[in-house]
């Protein structure tokens, strides 16, 4: 009991004992080791450093001591003072000469580490580690010359304590870097190549480091490491990938097809598994399938063809026939309008004599002249048909422009990297109107970084991938009902995987296209003028405003015609027959049936102008003349 009481009495004094050691010192420079509130006596003090332990003796005077010690070599030192009440410990780091960047390399306490010349950033000293950066590469060196390599997803602008790297775009990432998708440029990759050749960092590398090399020189191990790392960083085969290095892989596969077919096959397989939706990919894989079949590999060729069938479902729907349909509609509308003007011209001219004539009436009696428009003489069916053709023509032109706009965005930054999880893609998604579809895309992009926010955003959409990512039984079942052929959804249900293996559900290029189409259409409804002028239509920029105004005036003209009572007037039979002979389907315009013959004739005329023969237009006129003959016979 007395021992416990004595120990408790000495406890405050024991707790006050301290050994003060500076955290850092320079090698070869004396430092002071200090002890306070120590008992009287002689005590051993052991300093353990890179060269081994060294024992000193201290004699506290008045409960304290100050001892000078000179660390001879750089490194970490441990100081231990043995007392009756227990040992006191401290640590300090002896720094050698401050790392200095020279033309030959980095001068370390252990010697010179050779470096290739270039715009190095740093050095940043953190303890016994030194950090340098150039472009995408961060070099971490120990004072003993031990090197580690870190690859940044974008160009490093500055190094900060932590250590951290400031990247282009004002983004800060800790070192070592998290596995983020590449957001640099082709120039950054070009600058990385000499660094890889000079420093030869150990493999495997991040996928974008392999882009700096000639794809023809990539080994099977390189391609496998490339594939695994690319998919691990959030890239999806369902999303478009239009970055230049991916296209270089495809060109290399084509070039090696005859000389090194096995390497060409490996490159093709890598493209198929990682980034199959690059520009021209369908034609590329079809061509590679034919090459494999010629090499006596029909099974592999069949595999590629089946993959192409799946890829078509991921891509936006084909609208290749839309431009031709636009011309057909335009010719049909112009032919119908010309027919109505010519057919009712005789009674119109008779009525306009008292008003000053066809053109003079606009000056002398403009309001009365408006009551004698050409469409005022047409029947209700003819007016309605003309209006419907004009609206259909305008809607088709709008669809063409919106389609071209959406497709161009798919294969342009920031959507051209095969992922939505780059910072640029996330910022772009945040800039879109907050519809349920755009929120779902943003939720998918944020899922690894902010799962709570992502789940909230995904919960507002009924897109199949959003339903599947919720992880709920009912939502997953609904996702399967909406997209029963989607590989990730089937995998989540345990129904097997597709060619690309197990992966999380996510959007495809077709999903992005449909969302972009809706967004652009919404912008058109909000501001038709600006949106129309920005659409990539096959019109000169100076003609776009006039085209918009001309269409608006035509639409107003057709709508105004419905407010005018039909004016009576007799058309001379001979004149009427002559006009009807010229325009296919003219006998059935009032009932709306003749428009089909007119469409056939317009399509035939377009094919004739393209040099493809007069068959369709002859068929249209043959049917028209037969119908006209039957009509005359009945009358």
C-alpha positions in Angstrom: 0.0 0.0 0.0 2.9 2.3 0.8 4.4 1.7 -2.6 1.2 2.7 -4.3 1.0 5.8 -2.3 4.6 6.7 -3.1 4.0 6.1 -6.8 1.0 8.3 -6.8 2.9 11.0 -5.0 5.7 10.9 -7.6 3.3 10.7 -10.6 3.0 14.5 -11.3 6.8 14.8 -11.2 7.3 11.8 -13.5 4.7 13.2 -16.0 6.6 16.5 -16.1 9.8 14.9 -17.2 10.6 15.7 -20.9 13.2 15.2 -23.6 13.2 18.0 -26.1 14.5 17.2 -29.6 14.2 19.5 -32.7 12.2 17.9 -35.5 14.8 18.6 -38.2 18.5 19.5 -38.4 21.1 19.7 -41.0 23.7 16.9 -41.3 27.1 18.1 -40.1 25.6 20.9 -38.0 25.3 20.6 -34.2 21.9 20.5 -32.6 20.9 20.7 -29.0 19.2 17.9 -27.1 17.6 19.1 -23.9 16.1 17.4 -20.8 13.9 19.0 -18.2 12.5 18.1 -14.7 14.8 15.1 -14.5 16.1 13.4 -11.3 19.7 13.8 -10.2 22.2 11.2 -11.4 24.0 9.9 -14.5 21.9 8.4 -17.3 22.7 6.9 -20.7 21.4 8.6 -23.8 21.4 6.5 -27.0 21.2 8.2 -30.4 20.3 5.7 -33.2 21.0 6.9 -36.7 21.7 5.6 -40.2 25.2 4.6 -39.2 24.1 2.8 -36.0 23.6 3.6 -32.3 25.8 6.0 -30.3 25.7 6.1 -26.5 26.3 9.3 -24.5 26.0 10.1 -20.8 24.1 13.0 -19.4 24.3 14.5 -15.9 21.3 16.7 -15.1 22.1 19.8 -13.0 19.1 21.3 -11.3 16.9 18.8 -13.0 17.9 19.6 -16.6 20.7 19.2 -19.2 21.7 20.6 -22.6 23.8 18.4 -24.8 25.2 19.2 -28.2 25.1 16.5 -30.9 26.2 16.6 -34.5 24.4 14.2 -36.9 27.1 13.1 -39.4 24.9 11.7 -42.2 21.4 12.6 -43.4 18.5 10.4 -42.3 16.2 9.7 -39.4 17.5 9.6 -35.8 16.0 8.2 -32.7 17.0 9.5 -29.2 16.3 7.4 -26.1 17.1 8.6 -22.5 16.8 5.8 -19.9 15.5 7.0 -16.5 14.5 5.1 -13.3 10.9 5.9 -14.0 11.1 4.8 -17.6 12.6 5.8 -21.0 12.0 9.2 -22.8 12.2 9.1 -26.6 12.4 11.6 -29.4 13.1 11.7 -33.1 14.5 14.1 -35.6 15.5 14.1 -39.2 18.9 15.2 -40.3 18.7 16.8 -43.7 21.6 16.8 -46.1 22.2 19.4 -48.6 18.8 20.7 -49.9 17.9 18.9 -53.1 18.8 21.1 -56.0 17.7 20.8 -59.6 20.6 21.2 -62.0 20.9 20.8 -65.8 22.2 17.3 -65.3 19.5 16.2 -62.8 18.5 16.4 -59.2 21.3 16.7 -56.7 20.4 14.6 -53.6 22.3 14.0 -50.4 23.2 10.6 -51.8 24.3 12.0 -55.1 23.1 13.1 -58.5 19.9 11.5 -59.9 20.0 12.1 -63.7 17.0 13.6 -65.3 16.1 14.4 -68.9 15.9 18.1 -69.7 12.6 19.8 -69.7 10.3 22.2 -67.8 10.4 20.4 -64.4 8.2 21.6 -61.6 9.7 21.5 -58.1 11.5 20.2 -56.3 9.1 19.8 -53.3 10.7 18.4 -50.2 8.5 16.4 -47.8 10.5 14.8 -45.1 12.9 12.5 -46.8 11.0 12.5 -50.1 11.5 14.9 -53.0 8.9 15.5 -55.7 9.4 16.7 -59.2 6.9 16.9 -62.0 6.9 17.4 -65.7 3.8 17.2 -67.8 1.8 14.1 -66.7 4.7 12.5 -64.7 5.4 13.1 -61.1 8.8 11.7 -59.9 9.1 10.9 -56.2 12.7 10.4 -54.9 14.0 9.4 -51.6 17.2 10.9 -50.3 18.9 7.6 -51.0 17.9 7.8 -54.7 15.0 5.4 -54.5 12.4 6.4 -57.2 8.7 6.1 -57.5 6.6 7.3 -60.4 3.1 8.7 -60.4 1.0 9.5 -63.5 -1.3 12.5 -63.3 -4.6 12.4 -65.3 -3.9 15.9 -66.5 -0.8 18.2 -66.8 0.7 19.1 -63.5 1.0 22.9 -63.1 2.4 23.1 -59.5 3.3 20.9 -56.5 2.0 21.7 -53.0 2.8 20.4 -49.6 0.8 17.3 -48.6 2.0 16.3 -51.2 -0.5 17.5 -53.7 -0.5 18.4 -57.4 -2.3 21.3 -59.0 -3.5 20.2 -62.4 -4.6 22.1 -65.4 -8.2 23.3 -64.8 -7.5 24.3 -61.2 -8.0 20.8 -59.9 -6.0 19.5 -56.9 -5.2 15.9 -56.4 -3.2 14.2 -53.7 -0.1 12.1 -54.5 -0.3 9.2 -55.2 -3.1 10.0 -57.6 -6.5 8.4 -57.3 -7.5 6.3 -60.4 -9.2 9.1 -62.4 -9.9 9.1 -66.2 -7.4 10.9 -68.4 -8.3 14.6 -69.0 -5.1 15.8 -70.7 -4.5 16.5 -74.3 -2.6 14.8 -77.2 0.2 17.3 -76.7 0.6 16.1 -73.1 1.0 12.5 -74.3 3.5 13.6 -76.9 5.6 15.3 -74.1 5.3 12.1 -72.0 7.0 9.9 -74.5 10.6 11.1 -74.0 10.2 10.9 -70.3 9.1 7.3 -70.5 12.0 6.5 -72.8 14.6 8.2 -70.5 13.3 7.2 -67.1 11.8 3.8 -68.0 9.3 3.6 -65.1 8.3 0.1 -64.1 5.1 -1.3 -65.6 2.1 -1.6 -65.5 1.3 2.0 -66.3 -2.0 3.9 -66.4 -3.8 3.3 -69.7 -3.0 6.8 -71.0 0.7 6.3 -70.6 0.5 3.5 -73.3 -1.0 6.1 -75.6 2.4 7.9 -75.6 4.0 4.9 -77.3 3.7 3.6 -80.9 0.7 1.2 -80.8 2.6 -1.2 -83.1 5.1 -1.8 -80.4 2.7 -2.7 -77.6 3.1 -6.2 -76.2 0.2 -8.5 -75.2 1.0 -7.7 -71.6 0.8 -4.0 -72.4 -2.5 -4.3 -74.0 -3.9 -6.3 -71.2 -2.7 -3.8 -68.6 -4.1 -1.0 -70.8 -7.5 -2.7 -70.9 -7.8 -3.4 -67.2 -6.7 0.1 -66.2 -9.0 1.8 -68.7 -12.1 0.0 -67.5 -11.1 0.4 -63.8 -11.0 4.2 -64.3 -14.7 4.5 -65.2 -14.6 4.1 -69.0 -17.5 2.2 -70.6 -17.7 0.4 -74.0 -21.2 1.8 -74.5 -20.0 5.4 -74.7 -18.4 7.2 -77.7 -14.6 7.4 -77.7 -13.2 9.8 -80.3 -9.8 10.6 -78.8 -6.9 10.5 -81.3 -4.9 7.7 -79.6 -7.9 5.4 -79.9 -8.0 6.1 -83.6 -4.3 5.4 -83.8 -4.9 2.0 -82.4 -7.4 1.3 -85.1 -5.0 2.5 -87.8 -2.2 0.4 -86.4 -4.5 -2.7 -86.5 -5.2 -2.0 -90.2 -1.6 -1.5 -91.0 -0.5 -4.7 -89.3 -3.2 -6.8 -90.8 -1.0 -8.2 -93.6 2.4 -8.2 -91.9 1.6 -9.2 -88.3 -2.0 -10.6 -88.2 -1.7 -11.8 -84.6 -0.8 -8.3 -83.4 -3.5 -6.8 -85.5 -6.0 -9.3 -83.9 -4.8 -8.3 -80.4 -5.2 -4.6 -81.2 -8.7 -5.2 -82.6 -9.7 -7.2 -79.6 -8.4 -4.5 -77.3 -10.5 -1.9 -79.2 -13.5 -4.1 -79.1 -13.3 -4.7 -75.3 -12.4 -1.1 -74.3 -13.6 1.5 -76.9 -15.7 0.0 -79.6 -17.6 3.2 -80.4 -15.0 5.3 -82.1 -15.8 7.1 -85.4 -16.0 4.6 -88.2 -15.9 1.7 -85.7 -18.6 -0.4 -87.4 -16.9 -0.3 -90.7 -13.6 -1.1 -89.0 -14.9 -4.2 -87.3 -16.7 -5.4 -90.4 -13.4 -5.0 -92.3 -11.5 -6.8 -89.6 -14.1 -9.6 -89.6 -13.5 -10.1 -93.3 -9.7 -10.2 -92.8 -10.1 -12.8 -90.0 -12.3 -14.9 -92.3 -9.7 -14.7 -95.0 -7.1 -15.9 -92.5 -9.1 -19.0 -91.8 -10.6 -17.8 -88.5 -14.4 -17.9 -89.2 -15.3 -18.2 -85.5 -13.5 -15.0 -84.6 -15.0 -13.3 -87.6 -18.4 -14.3 -86.5 -17.7 -13.0 -83.0 -16.9 -9.6 -84.5 -20.0 -9.5 -86.6 -22.2 -10.4 -83.6 -20.4 -7.7 -81.7 -21.2 -5.2 -84.4 -24.9 -6.1 -84.2 -24.8 -5.2 -80.5 -22.9 -2.0 -81.1 -25.6 -0.8 -83.5 -28.0 -0.9 -80.6 -25.7 1.3 -78.6 -25.4 3.9 -81.3 -28.0 6.5 -82.2 -30.6 5.4 -84.7 -29.5 5.8 -88.3 -31.2 8.8 -90.1 -29.2 8.5 -93.4 -32.3 8.8 -95.5 -33.4 12.1 -93.8 -31.6 14.5 -96.2 -33.2 12.8 -99.2 -36.6 12.9 -97.5 -36.1 16.6 -97.0 -35.6 17.2 -100.7 -38.6 15.1 -101.5 -40.8 17.0 -99.1 -39.5 20.3 -100.4 -40.1 19.4 -104.1 -43.6 18.1 -103.1 -44.5 21.2 -101.3 -43.3 23.5 -104.1 -45.1 21.4 -106.7 -48.3 21.6 -104.7 -48.0 25.3 -104.1 -47.2 25.9 -107.8 -50.2 23.8 -108.8 -52.6 25.7 -106.6 -51.3 29.1 -107.8 -51.5 28.1 -111.5 -54.8 26.2 -111.2 -56.7 29.1 -109.6 -55.0 31.9 -111.5 -57.8 32.6 -114.1 -60.5 33.4 -111.5 -58.1 35.2 -109.3 -57.0 37.5 -112.2 -60.6 38.2 -113.0 -61.3 39.3 -109.4 -58.2 41.4 -109.2 -58.8 43.6 -112.2 -60.9 46.0 -110.2 -58.3 46.1 -107.5 -55.3 47.0 -109.7 -54.1 43.7 -110.9 -52.1 40.8 -109.4 -49.3 43.0 -108.1 -50.9 46.4 -108.2 -53.6 45.4 -105.8 -51.1 45.2 -102.9 -50.4 48.9 -103.4 -53.9 50.2 -104.1 -56.0 48.0 -101.9 -53.7 45.9 -99.7 -56.4 44.7 -97.3 -58.7 43.7 -100.1 -55.8 42.1 -101.9 -55.2 39.8 -98.9 -58.7 38.4 -99.4 -57.7 37.4 -102.9 -54.7 35.3 -102.1 -54.2 32.1 -104.2 -55.1 29.8 -101.3 -58.4 31.7 -100.9 -59.6 29.9 -104.0 -58.4 26.5 -102.9 -60.7 24.0 -101.2 -60.3 23.2 -97.4 -58.7 19.9 -98.2 -56.1 21.6 -100.5 -55.4 24.2 -97.9 -55.0 21.6 -95.2 -52.7 19.5 -97.3 -50.5 22.4 -98.2 -50.2 23.4 -94.5 -49.4 19.8 -93.4 -46.7 19.6 -96.0 -45.2 22.8 -94.9 -45.3 21.8 -91.2 -43.8 18.4 -92.0 -41.1 20.1 -94.1 -40.2 22.4 -91.2 -40.3 19.7 -88.6 -38.0 17.5 -90.8 -35.5 20.3 -91.2 -35.6 20.9 -87.5 -35.1 17.2 -86.8 -32.2 17.2 -89.2 -30.6 20.1 -87.5 -31.2 18.8 -84.0 -29.9 15.3 -85.0 -26.7 16.8 -86.5 -26.2 18.9 -83.3 -26.7 15.9 -81.0 -24.4 13.7 -83.0 -21.7 16.3 -83.1 -21.8 16.7 -79.4 -21.5 12.9 -78.9 -18.1 12.8 -80.5 -16.8 16.2 -79.2 -15.3 17.2 -75.9 -16.2 16.4 -73.1 -18.2 13.4 -74.3 -15.4 12.0 -76.6 -13.5 10.2 -73.8 -15.6 7.1 -73.3 -16.7 8.2 -69.8 -18.9 10.7 -68.1 -16.7 10.7 -65.0 -14.2 13.3 -66.0 -14.4 16.7 -64.3 -15.2 18.3 -67.7 -18.0 16.0 -68.4 -19.5 16.5 -64.9 -19.3 20.3 -65.3 -21.0 20.0 -68.7 -23.8 17.8 -67.3 -24.4 20.4 -64.5 -24.8 23.0 -67.2 -27.7 21.2 -68.8 -31.3 22.0 -67.9 -32.3 19.9 -64.8 -34.6 17.4 -66.4 -35.0 13.8 -65.0 -32.8 12.4 -67.8 -30.0 14.9 -67.3 -30.1 14.4 -63.6 -29.8 10.6 -64.1 -26.7 11.2 -66.3 -25.2 13.4 -63.6 -26.1 10.9 -60.9 -24.2 8.2 -62.8 -21.2 10.4 -63.3 -21.1 11.3 -59.5 -21.7 7.8 -58.2 -18.1 7.0 -57.2 -17.4 10.4 -55.6 -20.7 11.4 -54.1 -22.9 8.3 -53.8 -25.6 9.9 -51.7 -26.1 12.8 -54.1 -25.9 10.4 -57.0 -28.7 8.1 -55.6 -31.0 11.1 -55.2 -30.4 12.2 -58.8 -30.9 8.7 -60.1 -34.1 8.3 -58.2 -35.8 11.0 -60.3 -35.4 9.2 -63.6 -37.0 6.1 -65.1 -34.2 5.4 -67.6 -33.2 1.7 -67.5 -29.7 2.3 -66.2 -30.9 4.6 -63.5 -33.4 2.1 -62.3 -30.8 -0.6 -62.3 -28.3 1.5 -60.3 -30.8 2.0 -57.5 -30.3 -1.5 -56.4 -33.9 -2.1 -55.5 -35.8 -5.3 -56.5 -38.8 -3.5 -58.1 -36.5 -1.0 -59.9 -34.3 -3.7 -61.3 -37.3 -5.7 -62.6 -38.7 -2.5 -64.3 -35.2 -1.9 -65.8 -35.2 -5.4 -67.3 -38.7 -4.9 -68.7 -37.6 -1.7 -70.4 -34.2 -3.0 -71.6 -34.1 -6.8 -71.5 -31.1 -7.1 -73.8 -28.8 -4.8 -71.8 -25.8 -6.8 -70.6 -25.3 -5.0 -67.2 -29.0 -5.4 -66.3 -28.9 -9.1 -67.2 -25.8 -9.5 -65.1 -27.5 -7.8 -62.1 -30.3 -10.3 -62.4 -27.9 -13.3 -62.8 -28.9 -13.9 -66.4 -25.4 -14.0 -67.7 -23.1 -11.4 -69.3 -22.5 -10.1 -72.7 -19.2 -9.9 -74.7 -17.9 -7.1 -72.4 -18.3 -9.0 -69.1 -19.8 -7.9 -65.8 -20.0 -4.2 -65.2 -22.3 -1.7 -63.6 -25.3 -0.4 -65.4 -24.8 2.9 -67.3 -25.9 5.0 -70.2 -25.1 4.2 -73.8 -24.4 6.5 -76.7 -28.0 6.1 -77.8 -29.2 7.2 -74.3 -26.9 10.3 -74.5 -28.2 11.0 -78.0 -31.9 10.9 -77.0 -31.2 13.1 -74.0 -29.3 15.6 -76.1 -32.1 15.6 -78.7 -34.6 16.5 -76.0 -32.4 19.2 -74.5 -31.8 20.8 -77.8 -35.5 20.7 -78.7 -36.3 22.3 -75.3 -33.8 25.1 -76.1 -35.5 25.6 -79.5 -38.9 26.0 -77.8 -37.4 28.5 -75.4 -35.5 30.5 -78.1 -36.4 29.4 -81.7 -34.4 32.2 -83.3 -31.0 31.6 -81.6 -31.3 27.9 -81.6 -32.1 27.7 -85.3 -29.2 29.9 -86.2 -26.9 27.7 -84.2 -28.0 24.4 -85.8 -25.6 22.7 -88.3 -27.9 23.0 -91.3 -26.6 22.8 -94.9 -27.1 26.5 -95.4 -24.7 29.4 -95.5 -24.6 31.3 -92.3 -25.8 34.5 -94.0 -28.8 32.6 -95.4 -30.1 31.1 -92.1 -31.9 34.2 -90.9 -33.6 34.6 -94.2 -34.6 30.9 -94.3 -36.1 31.3 -90.8 -38.0 34.4 -91.6 -39.2 33.0 -95.0 -40.5 29.9 -93.3 -42.3 32.0 -90.7 -44.0 34.1 -93.3 -45.0 31.1 -95.3 -46.5 29.5 -92.2 -48.4 32.7 -91.4 -49.6 32.8 -95.0 -51.1 29.3 -94.8 -52.7 30.0 -91.4 -54.2 33.2 -92.7 -55.7 31.3 -95.6 -58.0 29.3 -93.2 -59.5 32.6 -92.0 -60.5 33.6 -95.6 -63.8 32.4 -97.0 -63.4 30.4 -100.2 -63.9 32.6 -103.2 -65.9 31.2 -106.1 -64.6 31.2 -109.5 -64.8 29.0 -112.6 -61.6 27.5 -114.1 -61.8 27.0 -117.8 -62.0 23.2 -118.4 -59.2 23.1 -121.0 -56.9 25.1 -118.8 -57.7 23.0 -115.8 -57.0 19.8 -117.7 -53.7 21.2 -118.9 -52.5 22.1 -115.4 -53.7 18.7 -114.0 -51.8 16.9 -116.7 -48.5 18.4 -115.5 -48.9 17.7 -111.8 -49.2 14.0 -110.7 -52.0 13.3 -108.2 -53.7 16.7 -108.8 -57.1 15.1 -109.2 -57.0 13.8 -105.6 -55.5 16.8 -103.7 -58.8 17.9 -102.3 -59.3 14.5 -100.7 -55.6 14.2 -99.7 -54.9 11.0 -101.6 -53.1 12.6 -104.6 -50.2 13.7 -102.4 -48.9 10.1 -102.5 -48.5 10.3 -106.3 -46.9 13.7 -105.9 -44.4 12.4 -103.4 -43.6 9.5 -105.7 -43.0 12.0 -108.6 -40.8 14.2 -106.4 -38.7 11.2 -105.3 -38.5 10.1 -108.9 -37.4 13.6 -110.0 -34.7 13.6 -107.3 -33.4 10.2 -108.4 -33.4 11.4 -112.0 -31.3 14.4 -111.0 -28.9 12.1 -109.3 -28.5 10.0 -112.4 -30.4 6.9 -111.2 -32.9 6.5 -114.0 -36.5 7.7 -114.7 -38.3 4.7 -113.4 -40.1 6.2 -110.3 -41.2 9.4 -112.1 -42.5 7.5 -115.1 -44.5 5.2 -112.7 -45.9 8.3 -111.0 -47.0 9.9 -114.3 -48.4 6.6 -115.5 -50.6 6.1 -112.5 -51.6 9.8 -112.6 -52.7 9.6 -116.3 -54.6 6.4 -115.6 -56.4 8.1 -112.7 -57.0 11.2 -114.7 -58.4 9.1 -117.6 -60.8 7.3 -115.2 -61.9 10.6 -113.8 -62.7 12.1 -117.2 -64.5 8.9 -118.2 -66.7 9.1 -115.1 -67.5 12.7 -115.7 
